Amino acid sequence: MPHRHQLNSVVLVELTSLALCRDGFSVKPVLKAGAVNTSYCLTTPSGRFFMKMFESDRVNQLDRQQLFDIQKAVWQKGMACEPVYLSTAAGFQLDAWVQSHTLENSTLREDVKAHQLADALHRIHSLDIEGHRLNLPAQWAGYLSQLPQQQYWKEREEARELASIWSATPAYDLVFCHNDLSFQHVTAEQPKVIFDWEYCALSNRYFDLAACIEVNNLNYDVQTCLLSRYAQLTQLPFSLVLQKTTEMLPLVNLTSRLWYAVAEKITASQCHTVDKISG
């Protein structure tokens, strides 16, 4: 059984009630992938599962059932791991375990990795998936409402200025997007699977490209490889892809800064509460 410090009692009770855990189970932490969420490998007599705890819901209020259904639709098209179970309180999710190296820990050259990211983005953007439309200005407003007004007045001005760029997105650039495609979210070998659909939505294709550049901290040469490959796959002019992606970089940067600011604020508040209780 899991150590009591790894999972809380509510999660343990729910796991014990599942048919797949009927004959016993164990959990082992896996390398922490995101800035907030914690993940485990859940092992039962019948197999292994990827277990993700949704600590990020302290930062974003996401529709977990909708995301579970979207991931199932993407899995049916062969591009995601199978979602197996969503907890009744939406506190965790179980996915089928995929044994494969990701681009993050592969030995491929950087330009080859960039091409594989572009291939993945092209495949994602070609999916006919029903999803909610990303309302980025509303997301910024939600983050800013949790942050001190005086300290973040520049970000408030920046959000107002960038909102017009977002609202000008033409219909033909609205596609199904991942919005967080890091190297660790793409397998480097068969099966070709994309992980972590937490921020997927109908969104601006160039915002997705810019987010990919930001989250992977790509240098200029690797950015060029990514964008030129994407332009080739989509038969769009490279100059257009470069221009539109560059326009989206400030929007991605603001989103990232605000997200991390809220996450740090919540973490600091929780640590302070623990200190008061334990003290």
Contacts in CASP RR format, 6 or more apart in sequence:
PFRMAT RR
TARGET T0000
AUTHOR 0000-0000-0000
METHOD contacts of the structure
MODEL  1
MPHRHQLNSVVLVELTSLALCRDGFSVKPVLKAGAVNTSYCLTTPSGRFF
MKMFESDRVNQLDRQQLFDIQKAVWQKGMACEPVYLSTAAGFQLDAWVQS
HTLENSTLREDVKAHQLADALHRIHSLDIEGHRLNLPAQWAGYLSQLPQQ
QYWKEREEARELASIWSATPAYDLVFCHNDLSFQHVTAEQPKVIFDWEYC
ALSNRYFDLAACIEVNNLNYDVQTCLLSRYAQLTQLPFSLVLQKTTEMLP
LVNLTSRLWYAVAEKITASQCHTVDKISG
1 12 0 8 1.000
1 24 0 8 1.000
1 25 0 8 1.000
1 26 0 8 1.000
2 12 0 8 1.000
2 25 0 8 1.000
2 26 0 8 1.000
2 27 0 8 1.000
6 27 0 8 1.000
6 29 0 8 1.000
6 40 0 8 1.000
7 15 0 8 1.000
7 27 0 8 1.000
7 40 0 8 1.000
10 89 0 8 1.000
11 53 0 8 1.000
11 87 0 8 1.000
11 91 0 8 1.000
11 92 0 8 1.000
14 87 0 8 1.000
14 88 0 8 1.000
14 89 0 8 1.000
15 21 0 8 1.000
15 25 0 8 1.000
15 42 0 8 1.000
18 85 0 8 1.000
20 44 0 8 1.000
20 46 0 8 1.000
20 49 0 8 1.000
20 84 0 8 1.000
20 85 0 8 1.000
20 94 0 8 1.000
21 42 0 8 1.000
21 44 0 8 1.000
23 44 0 8 1.000
23 45 0 8 1.000
23 46 0 8 1.000
24 44 0 8 1.000
24 45 0 8 1.000
25 42 0 8 1.000
25 43 0 8 1.000
25 44 0 8 1.000
26 42 0 8 1.000
26 43 0 8 1.000
27 40 0 8 1.000
27 41 0 8 1.000
27 42 0 8 1.000
27 43 0 8 1.000
27 51 0 8 1.000
28 40 0 8 1.000
28 41 0 8 1.000
28 43 0 8 1.000
29 38 0 8 1.000
29 39 0 8 1.000
29 40 0 8 1.000
29 41 0 8 1.000
30 39 0 8 1.000
30 40 0 8 1.000
30 41 0 8 1.000
30 50 0 8 1.000
32 38 0 8 1.000
32 39 0 8 1.000
33 39 0 8 1.000
33 184 0 8 1.000
33 196 0 8 1.000
35 260 0 8 1.000
35 263 0 8 1.000
36 55 0 8 1.000
36 56 0 8 1.000
36 58 0 8 1.000
36 59 0 8 1.000
36 263 0 8 1.000
37 52 0 8 1.000
37 53 0 8 1.000
37 54 0 8 1.000
37 55 0 8 1.000
37 56 0 8 1.000
37 198 0 8 1.000
38 52 0 8 1.000
38 53 0 8 1.000
38 55 0 8 1.000
39 50 0 8 1.000
39 51 0 8 1.000
39 52 0 8 1.000
39 53 0 8 1.000
40 50 0 8 1.000
40 51 0 8 1.000
40 53 0 8 1.000
41 48 0 8 1.000
41 49 0 8 1.000
41 50 0 8 1.000
41 51 0 8 1.000
41 97 0 8 1.000
42 48 0 8 1.000
42 49 0 8 1.000
42 50 0 8 1.000
42 51 0 8 1.000
42 94 0 8 1.000
43 49 0 8 1.000
47 97 0 8 1.000
48 97 0 8 1.000
49 84 0 8 1.000
49 94 0 8 1.000
49 95 0 8 1.000
49 96 0 8 1.000
49 97 0 8 1.000
50 81 0 8 1.000
50 94 0 8 1.000
50 95 0 8 1.000
50 96 0 8 1.000
50 97 0 8 1.000
50 98 0 8 1.000
51 92 0 8 1.000
51 93 0 8 1.000
51 94 0 8 1.000
52 92 0 8 1.000
52 93 0 8 1.000
52 95 0 8 1.000
53 91 0 8 1.000
53 92 0 8 1.000
54 62 0 8 1.000
54 64 0 8 1.000
54 90 0 8 1.000
54 91 0 8 1.000
54 92 0 8 1.000
54 93 0 8 1.000
56 62 0 8 1.000
56 198 0 8 1.000
56 263 0 8 1.000
57 64 0 8 1.000
57 90 0 8 1.000
57 91 0 8 1.000
58 263 0 8 1.000
58 266 0 8 1.000
59 143 0 8 1.000
59 259 0 8 1.000
59 262 0 8 1.000
59 263 0 8 1.000
59 266 0 8 1.000
60 139 0 8 1.000
60 259 0 8 1.000
62 198 0 8 1.000
63 132 0 8 1.000
64 86 0 8 1.000
64 90 0 8 1.000
64 91 0 8 1.000
64 93 0 8 1.000
65 86 0 8 1.000
65 90 0 8 1.000
66 131 0 8 1.000
66 132 0 8 1.000
67 197 0 8 1.000
67 198 0 8 1.000
67 200 0 8 1.000
68 83 0 8 1.000
68 86 0 8 1.000
68 93 0 8 1.000
70 129 0 8 1.000
70 130 0 8 1.000
70 131 0 8 1.000
70 197 0 8 1.000
70 200 0 8 1.000
71 80 0 8 1.000
71 83 0 8 1.000
71 95 0 8 1.000
71 197 0 8 1.000
72 82 0 8 1.000
72 83 0 8 1.000
73 129 0 8 1.000
73 130 0 8 1.000
74 80 0 8 1.000
74 127 0 8 1.000
74 129 0 8 1.000
74 194 0 8 1.000
74 197 0 8 1.000
74 200 0 8 1.000
75 81 0 8 1.000
75 82 0 8 1.000
75 83 0 8 1.000
77 127 0 8 1.000
78 191 0 8 1.000
78 193 0 8 1.000
79 123 0 8 1.000
79 124 0 8 1.000
79 127 0 8 1.000
79 192 0 8 1.000
79 193 0 8 1.000
79 194 0 8 1.000
80 193 0 8 1.000
80 194 0 8 1.000
80 195 0 8 1.000
80 197 0 8 1.000
81 95 0 8 1.000
81 96 0 8 1.000
81 97 0 8 1.000
81 98 0 8 1.000
81 193 0 8 1.000
81 195 0 8 1.000
82 95 0 8 1.000
82 96 0 8 1.000
83 93 0 8 1.000
83 94 0 8 1.000
83 95 0 8 1.000
84 94 0 8 1.000
84 95 0 8 1.000
84 96 0 8 1.000
85 93 0 8 1.000
85 94 0 8 1.000
86 93 0 8 1.000
87 93 0 8 1.000
98 187 0 8 1.000
98 191 0 8 1.000
98 193 0 8 1.000
98 195 0 8 1.000
100 187 0 8 1.000
100 188 0 8 1.000
100 189 0 8 1.000
100 190 0 8 1.000
100 191 0 8 1.000
100 193 0 8 1.000
101 187 0 8 1.000
101 188 0 8 1.000
101 189 0 8 1.000
102 183 0 8 1.000
102 184 0 8 1.000
102 185 0 8 1.000
102 186 0 8 1.000
102 187 0 8 1.000
102 188 0 8 1.000
102 195 0 8 1.000
103 113 0 8 1.000
103 116 0 8 1.000
103 117 0 8 1.000
103 183 0 8 1.000
103 184 0 8 1.000
103 186 0 8 1.000
103 187 0 8 1.000
103 188 0 8 1.000
104 182 0 8 1.000
104 183 0 8 1.000
104 184 0 8 1.000
105 184 0 8 1.000
105 188 0 8 1.000
106 113 0 8 1.000
106 188 0 8 1.000
106 189 0 8 1.000
108 116 0 8 1.000
108 188 0 8 1.000
110 221 0 8 1.000
110 222 0 8 1.000
110 225 0 8 1.000
111 221 0 8 1.000
111 222 0 8 1.000
111 225 0 8 1.000
113 183 0 8 1.000
113 188 0 8 1.000
113 222 0 8 1.000
114 218 0 8 1.000
114 222 0 8 1.000
114 223 0 8 1.000
114 225 0 8 1.000
114 226 0 8 1.000
114 229 0 8 1.000
115 225 0 8 1.000
115 226 0 8 1.000
115 229 0 8 1.000
116 186 0 8 1.000
116 188 0 8 1.000
117 181 0 8 1.000
117 183 0 8 1.000
117 186 0 8 1.000
117 212 0 8 1.000
117 216 0 8 1.000
117 226 0 8 1.000
118 225 0 8 1.000
118 226 0 8 1.000
118 227 0 8 1.000
118 229 0 8 1.000
118 230 0 8 1.000
118 233 0 8 1.000
119 229 0 8 1.000
119 233 0 8 1.000
120 178 0 8 1.000
120 181 0 8 1.000
120 186 0 8 1.000
120 194 0 8 1.000
121 178 0 8 1.000
121 181 0 8 1.000
121 205 0 8 1.000
121 208 0 8 1.000
121 209 0 8 1.000
121 212 0 8 1.000
121 230 0 8 1.000
122 230 0 8 1.000
122 233 0 8 1.000
122 234 0 8 1.000
124 175 0 8 1.000
124 176 0 8 1.000
124 177 0 8 1.000
124 178 0 8 1.000
124 181 0 8 1.000
124 194 0 8 1.000
124 208 0 8 1.000
125 175 0 8 1.000
125 176 0 8 1.000
125 177 0 8 1.000
125 205 0 8 1.000
125 208 0 8 1.000
125 234 0 8 1.000
126 175 0 8 1.000
127 176 0 8 1.000
128 176 0 8 1.000
129 176 0 8 1.000
131 176 0 8 1.000
131 200 0 8 1.000
131 201 0 8 1.000
131 202 0 8 1.000
132 201 0 8 1.000
132 202 0 8 1.000
133 174 0 8 1.000
133 201 0 8 1.000
133 202 0 8 1.000
133 203 0 8 1.000
134 177 0 8 1.000
134 179 0 8 1.000
134 201 0 8 1.000
134 202 0 8 1.000
134 203 0 8 1.000
134 204 0 8 1.000
134 207 0 8 1.000
136 163 0 8 1.000
136 166 0 8 1.000
136 207 0 8 1.000
136 251 0 8 1.000
136 255 0 8 1.000
137 159 0 8 1.000
137 163 0 8 1.000
137 166 0 8 1.000
137 167 0 8 1.000
139 255 0 8 1.000
140 155 0 8 1.000
140 159 0 8 1.000
140 163 0 8 1.000
140 254 0 8 1.000
140 255 0 8 1.000
140 258 0 8 1.000
141 159 0 8 1.000
143 258 0 8 1.000
143 259 0 8 1.000
143 261 0 8 1.000
143 262 0 8 1.000
144 152 0 8 1.000
144 155 0 8 1.000
144 156 0 8 1.000
144 159 0 8 1.000
144 258 0 8 1.000
146 262 0 8 1.000
146 265 0 8 1.000
147 155 0 8 1.000
147 258 0 8 1.000
147 261 0 8 1.000
147 262 0 8 1.000
147 265 0 8 1.000
149 156 0 8 1.000
152 258 0 8 1.000
152 261 0 8 1.000
155 254 0 8 1.000
155 257 0 8 1.000
155 258 0 8 1.000
158 250 0 8 1.000
158 254 0 8 1.000
159 254 0 8 1.000
162 250 0 8 1.000
162 251 0 8 1.000
162 254 0 8 1.000
165 247 0 8 1.000
165 248 0 8 1.000
165 251 0 8 1.000
166 204 0 8 1.000
166 251 0 8 1.000
169 204 0 8 1.000
173 204 0 8 1.000
173 205 0 8 1.000
173 206 0 8 1.000
173 244 0 8 1.000
174 202 0 8 1.000
174 203 0 8 1.000
174 204 0 8 1.000
174 205 0 8 1.000
175 202 0 8 1.000
175 203 0 8 1.000
175 205 0 8 1.000
175 208 0 8 1.000
176 200 0 8 1.000
176 201 0 8 1.000
176 202 0 8 1.000
176 203 0 8 1.000
177 200 0 8 1.000
177 201 0 8 1.000
177 202 0 8 1.000
177 203 0 8 1.000
177 204 0 8 1.000
177 205 0 8 1.000
177 207 0 8 1.000
177 208 0 8 1.000
178 185 0 8 1.000
178 194 0 8 1.000
178 197 0 8 1.000
178 199 0 8 1.000
178 200 0 8 1.000
178 208 0 8 1.000
179 199 0 8 1.000
179 200 0 8 1.000
179 201 0 8 1.000
179 203 0 8 1.000
179 207 0 8 1.000
179 208 0 8 1.000
179 211 0 8 1.000
180 196 0 8 1.000
180 198 0 8 1.000
180 199 0 8 1.000
180 211 0 8 1.000
180 215 0 8 1.000
181 194 0 8 1.000
181 208 0 8 1.000
181 211 0 8 1.000
181 212 0 8 1.000
181 215 0 8 1.000
182 212 0 8 1.000
182 215 0 8 1.000
182 216 0 8 1.000
183 216 0 8 1.000
184 195 0 8 1.000
185 194 0 8 1.000
185 195 0 8 1.000
185 196 0 8 1.000
186 194 0 8 1.000
186 195 0 8 1.000
187 193 0 8 1.000
187 194 0 8 1.000
187 195 0 8 1.000
204 248 0 8 1.000
206 241 0 8 1.000
206 244 0 8 1.000
206 245 0 8 1.000
206 247 0 8 1.000
206 248 0 8 1.000
207 248 0 8 1.000
207 251 0 8 1.000
207 252 0 8 1.000
209 226 0 8 1.000
209 227 0 8 1.000
209 230 0 8 1.000
209 241 0 8 1.000
209 245 0 8 1.000
209 248 0 8 1.000
210 245 0 8 1.000
210 246 0 8 1.000
210 248 0 8 1.000
210 249 0 8 1.000
210 251 0 8 1.000
210 252 0 8 1.000
211 252 0 8 1.000
211 255 0 8 1.000
212 218 0 8 1.000
212 226 0 8 1.000
213 223 0 8 1.000
213 226 0 8 1.000
213 245 0 8 1.000
213 249 0 8 1.000
213 252 0 8 1.000
214 249 0 8 1.000
214 252 0 8 1.000
214 253 0 8 1.000
214 256 0 8 1.000
215 256 0 8 1.000
218 226 0 8 1.000
227 238 0 8 1.000
227 241 0 8 1.000
227 242 0 8 1.000
227 245 0 8 1.000
228 238 0 8 1.000
228 241 0 8 1.000
230 236 0 8 1.000
230 241 0 8 1.000
231 237 0 8 1.000
231 238 0 8 1.000
231 240 0 8 1.000
231 241 0 8 1.000
234 241 0 8 1.000
END
